[in-house]
Amino acid sequence: MGGHVGLVRGLRARQEEIEERIFARVREVVSDSVGDGDAEYVTGQRAAVATALDYCFVGIERGGSWSGSVPAQAVAQAQRAARSGVSLETVLRRYMAGQASLLEFILEEADRAGWDGEASTLRGISRALASLLDDLVIVVARAYVGELQRAGRSREQRLLEQVRMLLAGECVHSADLGYELDAEHLGVIARGAGAPRELRRIAQRLDRRLLLVSCGEGTAWAWLGGRRALDMPMLGRAVSQSQIGAEVSLALGEPAAGFEGWRLTHRQAQEALLVALRRPRRLTRYSDVALLAAALRDDILSRSLIGIYLSPLDDARDGGTVLRETLRAYLVAERNVSSAAMALGVARSTVQSRLRTIEARLGRPPHSCPAELEVALQLDELGAPASTGA
């Protein structure tokens, strides 16, 4: 048993790396255009990978007789998959891909620990892992099927299925939507209790047609439609006048026309939601967070931006805290040194000195890459991991 514990200790030391590798593997092996375009589904998938990995670590530590509860996040993600139209086959194949990837890490860690001649121990660990995954996928499959049965064939479910098919580009008769696709649209994703009610009020204030579908978990997809493009400042005023509580957030696309515009503005709202899930605000508009959303969706880009533009600052005496604060103030001040100094409450010469230090560490002047620096700083605030250099 001591060997099991030591092996898991080594794996836990690499947990972030393992989570990222498994997450990438399950999405590579089984690509799914439906779930992969849903920000909540992708975020839930990350949480399911993390908790399933911890579940396996505990099971390996305690041996094959251990029978712990399957993580609630894995159950919730299976239910989310059923609502999102992701097939059960895809869900189960992804778990199998994750198991294969974790086994590779176990063998690699055993080699690092010098487990020569420990074939019987490794076989025991492999059997324990297989048993754990068997228990997990049984519960996950039941949760998936149960969610389908619960949803049944209600009118709301049929509407959601029709909308998903249209978003996927399939040719579907849209007359039952009660909404004109040949119009000007704004895609909205609302989260929180009472969001559908407030969306109806906002649509009424703006004199817009509303297409609203519930996706469960307090989430609704909506489109505000009309014959003319929506005035965004007017939307802002309508939201500020509404009774939306602090627990409700809206992720917005950009105004777009026609059927393709209807699809595009929803995809933009999904990208905005990626940011809103990590940085909740009343309104998150795609045009305000487009670069940040792209970086959050692309792990290589996210890690690279932090690794290139922020990690070189970490060797400073305070871990780079002051240099980061200076960069933020400099960028907010639109690269005006005097304004940044005033915001920071320091002398202009102090900001200039810090900027020279930043330039020396980055190998480039900050004014030459403001967009990259701004996105890197936002990613850092959201806790995105830096590149490991591997």
Residue pairs with C-beta under 8 A, 6 or more apart in sequence:
1 63
3 115
3 118
3 121
4 60
4 61
4 63
4 121
4 125
5 61
6 113
7 60
7 106
7 109
7 110
7 113
7 115
7 125
8 57
8 60
8 61
10 109
10 112
10 113
11 18
11 57
11 105
11 106
11 109
12 57
14 105
14 109
15 53
16 385
17 388
17 390
18 53
18 102
18 105
19 46
19 49
19 50
19 53
20 299
20 385
21 101
21 105
22 49
22 53
22 98
22 101
22 102
23 45
23 46
23 49
23 299
24 299
25 97
25 98
25 100
25 101
26 45
26 49
26 94
26 95
26 97
26 98
26 101
27 36
27 45
27 94
29 93
29 94
29 97
30 90
30 93
30 94
30 97
32 86
32 87
32 90
33 168
34 84
34 85
34 86
34 164
34 168
35 41
35 42
35 45
35 81
35 84
35 85
35 86
35 90
36 42
37 167
37 267
37 270
38 84
38 270
39 189
39 251
39 270
39 271
39 273
39 274
39 277
40 80
40 215
40 217
40 219
40 273
40 277
41 77
41 80
41 81
41 84
41 86
42 274
42 297
43 274
43 277
44 73
44 76
44 77
44 80
45 77
47 73
47 77
48 71
48 73
48 74
48 76
48 77
49 98
50 73
51 71
51 72
51 73
51 74
52 71
52 73
52 74
52 95
52 98
52 136
53 102
54 71
55 68
55 70
55 71
55 74
55 132
55 136
56 102
56 129
56 132
56 133
58 66
58 68
59 66
59 68
59 128
59 129
59 131
59 132
60 125
60 128
60 129
60 132
62 68
63 128
64 124
64 127
64 128
64 131
67 135
70 135
70 136
70 139
70 140
74 136
74 139
74 140
75 139
75 140
75 143
77 140
78 91
78 140
78 141
78 143
78 144
78 147
79 143
79 144
79 146
79 147
79 216
80 216
80 217
81 88
81 90
81 91
81 144
82 88
82 143
82 144
82 145
82 147
82 148
82 151
83 147
83 151
83 160
83 215
83 216
84 164
84 215
85 161
85 164
88 141
88 144
88 145
91 140
91 141
91 144
92 137
92 140
92 141
95 133
95 136
95 137
95 140
96 133
99 129
99 130
99 133
102 129
103 126
103 129
106 122
106 125
106 126
106 129
107 122
110 118
110 122
115 121
115 122
151 157
156 213
156 214
159 176
159 177
159 213
160 213
160 214
160 215
162 172
162 174
162 176
162 177
163 177
163 211
163 213
163 221
165 172
166 172
166 174
166 181
166 259
166 262
166 263
167 263
167 266
169 263
174 181
177 211
178 211
179 209
179 210
179 211
179 223
179 225
180 209
180 225
181 258
181 259
181 262
182 258
182 259
183 209
183 225
183 226
183 227
183 257
183 258
184 225
184 226
184 227
184 228
184 229
184 230
184 255
184 256
184 257
184 261
185 223
185 224
185 225
185 255
185 256
185 257
185 261
185 262
185 265
186 208
186 223
186 224
186 225
186 230
186 235
186 252
186 253
186 254
186 255
186 256
186 265
187 221
187 222
187 223
187 252
187 253
187 256
187 262
187 264
187 265
187 266
187 267
187 268
187 269
188 199
188 221
188 222
188 223
188 224
188 250
188 251
188 252
188 253
188 269
189 219
189 220
189 221
189 222
189 250
189 251
189 266
189 269
189 270
189 272
189 273
190 196
190 198
190 199
190 219
190 220
190 222
190 248
190 249
190 250
190 251
191 218
191 219
191 220
191 248
191 249
191 251
191 273
191 276
192 218
192 245
192 247
192 248
192 249
193 218
193 245
193 247
193 248
194 244
194 245
194 248
195 218
195 219
195 220
195 244
195 248
195 250
196 212
196 214
196 220
198 242
198 243
198 244
198 248
199 210
199 212
199 220
199 222
200 210
200 212
201 242
201 243
202 224
202 235
202 238
202 239
202 242
203 209
203 210
203 224
205 238
205 241
205 242
206 224
206 226
206 230
206 234
206 235
206 238
207 226
208 224
208 225
208 226
208 230
209 224
209 225
209 226
210 222
210 223
210 224
210 225
211 222
211 223
211 225
212 220
212 221
212 222
213 220
213 221
213 222
214 220
215 221
221 266
221 269
223 262
223 265
223 266
224 230
224 235
229 255
229 257
230 255
232 255
232 285
235 252
236 283
239 250
239 282
239 283
244 250
244 282
246 282
248 282
249 276
249 280
249 281
249 282
249 283
249 284
250 282
250 283
250 284
251 269
251 270
251 272
251 273
251 275
251 276
251 284
251 286
252 268
252 269
252 272
252 283
252 284
252 285
252 286
253 264
253 265
253 266
253 267
253 268
253 269
253 272
253 286
254 265
254 268
254 285
254 286
254 287
255 261
255 265
256 262
256 264
256 265
268 286
268 290
269 286
271 286
271 289
271 290
271 293
271 294
271 297
272 284
272 285
272 286
272 289
272 293
273 284
274 293
274 296
274 297
275 284
275 289
275 292
275 293
275 296
276 284
278 296
278 382
278 383
279 381
279 382
286 293
291 371
291 374
291 375
292 375
292 378
292 379
294 301
295 301
295 302
295 305
295 375
295 379
295 384
296 302
296 379
296 382
296 384
302 379
302 384
302 385
303 384
303 385
303 386
303 387
303 388
304 387
305 372
305 375
305 376
305 379
306 376
306 379
306 380
306 384
306 385
306 386
306 387
307 386
307 387
307 389
308 362
308 372
308 376
309 362
309 369
309 372
309 373
309 376
310 320
310 324
310 376
310 377
310 380
310 386
311 386
311 387
312 361
312 362
312 363
313 320
313 323
313 324
313 358
313 361
313 362
314 320
315 361
316 322
316 323
316 357
316 361
322 354
323 354
323 357
323 358
323 361
324 377
324 380
325 344
326 340
326 344
326 351
326 354
326 355
326 358
327 358
327 366
327 373
327 377
328 377
329 340
329 343
329 344
329 351
330 336
330 337
330 340
330 351
330 355
330 366
331 370
331 373
331 374
331 377
332 340
332 343
333 339
333 340
333 343
335 366
335 367
335 370
337 348
337 351
337 352
337 355
338 348
340 351
341 347
341 348
341 350
341 351
344 350
344 351
355 365
355 366
358 366
359 365
359 366
366 373
